[in-house]
Amino acid sequence: MTETVGIVLLAAGRGTRFGPEPKLLVDLDGKPLVRHAAEAALGSRSRPVVAILGAHADRVRAALAGLDLECVENPDHAAGLSTSLRAGLAALPPSCTAAIVVLGDMPRVTAAHIDRLADAYRDAQPRPAAVVPVRKGMRGNPVLLDLHRLGPRLAALTGDSGAGPLLKGRSDVLEIPGDAATALDVDTPEALAGL
């Protein structure tokens, strides 16, 4: 059976730790932070790519203009990350058996990182519930989620956390080697300056 892996790009947050300027729109190497993540997603072999917008939706949509992805607004984004994850998974077609969740504030993640997750998932027997990159003993992002195994639990998520708590302690999570890019998200101006 061929697994169809879609991508959910989370770009709905307010980014309050960054300061008054929306962090996803801050320039890095000549383009907005969120566009780096979107281009990595589109450079991968996984499709479709669905971007979840919330805070600053119009400006983030403009930053993603011209890219072959679907933008979906999450009106409940202020209720936490779980609402954006649920909105993204709901926007994927029923043919998707798994979803790779890409964070809009991780500009050094590449298409190769995303493809490694999908390849590891397809090569694993039996199929894992998730595939996560690990660096120095710490799980990073992006992550792949098997929608058949985790779907009901993902649909029930609430609050400001993603799938991490669901994956903790599970024996069917496949860990693959991560690197600096899979451990780096930009939460502060200092983190951005470090790039």
Secondary structure, 3 states (H helix, E strand, C coil): CCCCEEEEEEECCCCHHHCCCCHHHCEECCEEHHHHHHHHHHHCCCCCEEEEECCCHHHHHHHCCCCCCEEEECCCHHHCHHHHHHHHHHHCCCCCCEEEEEECCCCCCCHHHHHHHHHHHHHCCCCCCEEEEEECCEECCCEEEEHHHHHHHHHCCCCCCCCHHHHCCCCCEEEEECCHHHHCCCCCHHHHHCC
